[in-house]
Amino acid sequence: MDRINAQDKIEIRNLEIYAYHGVFPEENERGQIFLVNAVLFTDLRKAGREDRLELSTHYGEVCHFIDRWMREHTYKLIEAAAENVVRQLLLAFPLIWEIELEIKKPNAPVGLPFEAVSVKIKRGWHRVYLSVGSNLGDRRAYIQGAIDALRANPQVRMGKISPLLETKPYGGVEQDDFLNGALEIETLLSPGELLEELHRIESAAGRERLVRWGPRTLDLDILFYDKLVYEDEQLIIPHIDLENRRFVLEPLCAIAPNLRHPILQKTVSGLLKELDISEKNGRTDR
């Protein structure tokens, strides 16, 4: 998909569905009417130029999908109904990049006059770049295992994979050389959810966090997440100090040379050239 045009829209307004969502037992048993509004963000340019349905998303099929999912599943909260409907739509219709979904509940048991209550969410695919490395045991097998585990997750779509680079350890801890690479993925996971998934994959590979910058069977890090700039106690995006790490920049440059750092406003290839110059000039702080 051309992400430049991926903000084109298909809109579905007030799709009426009789379903069984609610906190109270009578809502689950008797059901009620729900109204669904959906904005599907996609690339419509090619479909419009060539006038071919298979190049677009069939909005009739989307309507029937929403209707079927909401009738066949029951949730206490319309928040949960919205979250699950959006996720399933994004998995089922590959040309949709992002969805804004609103579920209205005009007959909610409020006990006061009102028009409707509703929940509106916006979810979509995110382009993420990861670093991957290993310096214990069968390094290639550990890295391939991580790639396979990511591919097995339905909320992850694997993109480009860099060649593996053998590098000296970073951080001053005496240990064996690393194999390092970079991965491009698209994911429905939030940054925190993706971090949890990466830690799960590392743990399955026997990763132990005993010494900072120490040896490891598998190391997975989030380098970039869209153009997000983010920091909490567990995670910093873009990854801190990546501009000084050849084992990150060189594999990443192989798959995304023109990717621009959202803070430094320099491309990956430009950062790698600066690192080359610094190393040739004998800089010791890189």
C-alpha positions in Angstrom: 0.0 0.0 0.0 1.1 3.5 -0.8 1.0 5.1 2.6 1.0 8.6 1.0 -2.6 7.9 -0.1 -3.5 5.7 2.9 -5.6 8.6 4.4 -8.3 8.1 1.7 -11.5 7.1 3.4 -14.5 4.8 3.0 -17.2 5.7 5.4 -20.1 3.6 6.8 -22.7 5.5 8.7 -25.3 4.2 11.2 -25.1 0.5 10.3 -27.9 -1.0 12.4 -27.1 -4.2 14.2 -29.2 -6.2 16.7 -26.7 -7.7 19.2 -26.3 -8.8 22.8 -23.7 -6.6 24.5 -24.1 -5.1 28.0 -23.3 -5.4 31.7 -26.8 -6.5 32.7 -28.0 -10.1 32.1 -31.2 -8.9 30.3 -29.1 -7.1 27.8 -27.3 -10.3 27.0 -30.5 -12.2 26.8 -32.9 -9.9 25.0 -30.4 -7.9 23.0 -30.9 -4.4 21.6 -30.1 -2.2 18.6 -26.6 -0.8 18.1 -25.5 1.7 15.5 -22.0 1.5 14.0 -20.1 4.2 12.2 -16.8 3.3 10.6 -14.1 5.2 8.7 -11.8 3.0 6.8 -8.5 4.6 5.9 -6.9 3.1 2.8 -5.4 3.9 -0.5 -8.1 4.4 -3.1 -6.0 5.9 -5.9 -5.4 2.8 -7.9 -9.0 1.6 -7.6 -10.2 5.0 -8.7 -7.9 5.2 -11.7 -8.5 1.6 -12.9 -12.2 1.3 -11.8 -11.6 -2.2 -10.4 -13.3 -3.4 -7.2 -10.5 -5.9 -6.3 -8.2 -2.9 -5.9 -10.4 -1.4 -3.2 -12.2 -2.7 0.0 -15.7 -4.0 -0.6 -17.7 -1.9 1.9 -20.7 -4.4 1.7 -18.4 -7.2 2.9 -17.2 -4.9 5.7 -20.8 -4.2 6.8 -21.6 -7.9 6.9 -18.4 -8.7 8.7 -19.2 -6.2 11.5 -22.8 -7.4 11.7 -21.7 -11.1 11.9 -19.0 -10.4 14.5 -21.2 -8.3 16.8 -24.1 -10.8 16.6 -21.9 -13.9 17.2 -19.9 -12.5 20.1 -21.1 -11.0 23.4 -19.2 -8.4 25.5 -20.1 -6.6 28.7 -18.7 -3.3 27.4 -19.1 -1.7 24.1 -15.4 -0.7 24.5 -14.5 -4.4 24.2 -16.9 -4.8 21.3 -15.3 -1.9 19.5 -11.7 -3.1 20.2 -12.4 -6.6 19.0 -14.3 -5.6 15.9 -11.6 -3.2 14.8 -8.8 -5.7 15.3 -10.7 -8.4 13.4 -11.4 -6.0 10.5 -7.8 -4.9 10.2 -6.7 -8.6 10.1 -9.4 -9.6 7.6 -9.1 -6.7 5.1 -5.4 -6.1 4.2 -6.0 -2.9 2.2 -7.3 -1.1 5.3 -4.4 0.7 7.1 -6.4 2.3 9.9 -10.0 2.4 11.2 -12.0 4.8 13.2 -15.0 3.0 14.7 -17.9 4.3 16.8 -20.5 2.0 18.4 -23.7 3.8 19.5 -26.0 2.4 22.1 -29.3 4.3 21.7 -31.2 2.1 24.2 -28.6 1.9 27.0 -30.2 1.5 30.5 -29.4 5.0 31.7 -32.8 5.9 33.2 -32.7 9.5 31.9 -33.7 11.0 28.5 -30.8 10.9 26.0 -30.1 10.3 22.4 -27.4 7.7 22.6 -24.1 6.8 24.3 -21.2 5.7 22.2 -17.6 4.7 22.2 -15.2 5.8 19.5 -11.7 4.4 18.9 -9.1 4.6 16.2 -6.7 1.8 15.6 -4.3 0.8 12.8 -1.1 -0.8 11.6 2.1 0.8 12.7 5.5 0.5 10.9 8.2 -0.5 13.3 11.9 -1.1 13.0 13.6 -3.6 15.4 17.2 -4.6 16.1 18.0 -8.2 16.7 21.2 -9.7 18.1 22.7 -12.8 19.7 26.2 -13.8 21.0 25.5 -17.1 22.8 25.0 -20.6 21.4 23.7 -21.0 17.8 23.3 -17.3 17.1 21.7 -17.7 13.7 19.2 -20.1 15.1 18.2 -17.8 17.9 17.7 -14.9 15.5 15.7 -17.0 13.1 13.6 -18.3 16.0 12.8 -14.6 16.8 11.8 -13.9 13.2 9.6 -17.1 13.2 7.9 -16.1 16.5 7.1 -12.6 15.1 5.7 -14.1 11.9 3.5 -16.4 14.0 1.8 -13.5 15.7 -1.3 -12.5 13.7 -0.9 -8.9 14.9 2.5 -8.7 13.2 3.3 -8.6 9.5 7.0 -9.2 8.6 8.6 -6.8 6.2 12.3 -6.4 5.2 15.0 -8.4 7.0 18.6 -7.1 6.9 21.7 -9.3 6.3 23.3 -10.3 9.6 26.5 -8.4 10.7 29.2 -9.7 13.0 30.1 -7.1 15.5 32.3 -6.5 18.5 30.5 -6.2 21.9 29.2 -2.8 22.9 29.5 -1.5 26.5 32.8 -2.8 27.6 31.8 -6.2 28.9 34.2 -9.0 27.9 32.3 -11.5 25.8 32.0 -13.2 22.4 31.1 -11.3 19.2 27.5 -10.6 18.2 25.5 -11.3 15.2 23.2 -8.3 14.6 20.4 -7.5 12.2 17.4 -5.2 11.7 13.8 -6.1 11.0 10.9 -4.1 9.5 7.5 -5.1 10.7 3.9 -3.7 10.7 2.0 -4.3 13.8 -1.4 -3.7 15.5 0.4 -3.8 18.9 0.9 -0.6 20.9 4.5 0.2 21.9 4.0 -1.4 25.4 2.3 -4.4 24.0 5.1 -4.9 21.5 7.7 -4.6 24.2 5.9 -7.3 26.2 5.9 -9.6 23.1 9.6 -9.0 22.5 10.4 -9.8 26.1 8.3 -13.0 25.8 10.2 -14.1 22.7 13.5 -13.3 24.4 12.5 -15.4 27.5 11.5 -18.3 25.3 15.0 -18.2 23.9 16.5 -18.4 27.4 17.5 -14.7 27.6 18.7 -13.7 31.1 19.1 -10.1 32.2 22.0 -10.5 34.6 24.6 -8.0 33.4 23.9 -4.8 31.5 25.4 -5.1 28.0 26.3 -8.6 28.9 26.1 -11.8 26.8 22.6 -12.9 25.6 21.0 -15.6 23.6 18.7 -13.1 22.0 18.3 -9.3 22.1 15.3 -7.5 20.6 14.9 -3.8 20.7 12.4 -1.3 19.3 14.3 1.3 17.3 11.5 3.3 15.6 7.7 3.1 15.9 6.2 5.2 13.1 7.5 8.7 13.8 6.7 8.4 17.5 8.8 10.2 20.2 7.9 8.5 23.5 9.4 7.8 26.9 8.3 5.9 30.0 10.0 3.9 32.7 10.3 0.8 30.5 10.7 2.2 27.0 12.3 5.1 25.0 11.5 5.6 21.3 13.5 6.2 19.2 16.0 3.8 20.9 18.4 5.8 22.9 21.9 6.4 21.5 21.3 4.4 18.3 23.1 7.1 16.3 26.4 5.9 18.0 25.9 2.2 17.4 27.3 0.7 14.2 25.7 -2.7 15.0 22.3 -0.9 14.8 22.9 1.6 12.0 24.6 -0.7 9.5 21.9 -3.4 9.3 19.1 -0.8 9.5 20.7 1.2 6.6 20.5 -2.0 4.5 16.7 -2.0 4.7 15.7 1.6 5.4 18.5 4.0 4.4 16.1 7.0 4.0 14.3 6.5 7.3 14.5 9.8 9.2 15.2 10.0 12.9 12.2 12.1 14.3 14.4 14.0 16.8 17.7 14.3 15.0 16.0 14.9 11.6 18.8 12.9 9.9 18.4 9.8 7.8 19.8 6.4 8.8 22.3 6.6 6.0 23.3 10.1 7.1 23.8 8.9 10.7 26.0 6.0 9.5 28.1 8.4 7.4 28.6 10.6 10.4 29.6 7.6 12.5 32.1 6.6 9.8 33.7 10.0 9.9 33.9 10.1 13.6 35.5 6.6 13.7 38.1 7.6 11.0 38.9 10.7 13.0 39.6 8.6 16.1 36.7 9.9 18.2 36.4 7.8 21.4 33.0 8.9 22.5 31.2 6.9 19.8 
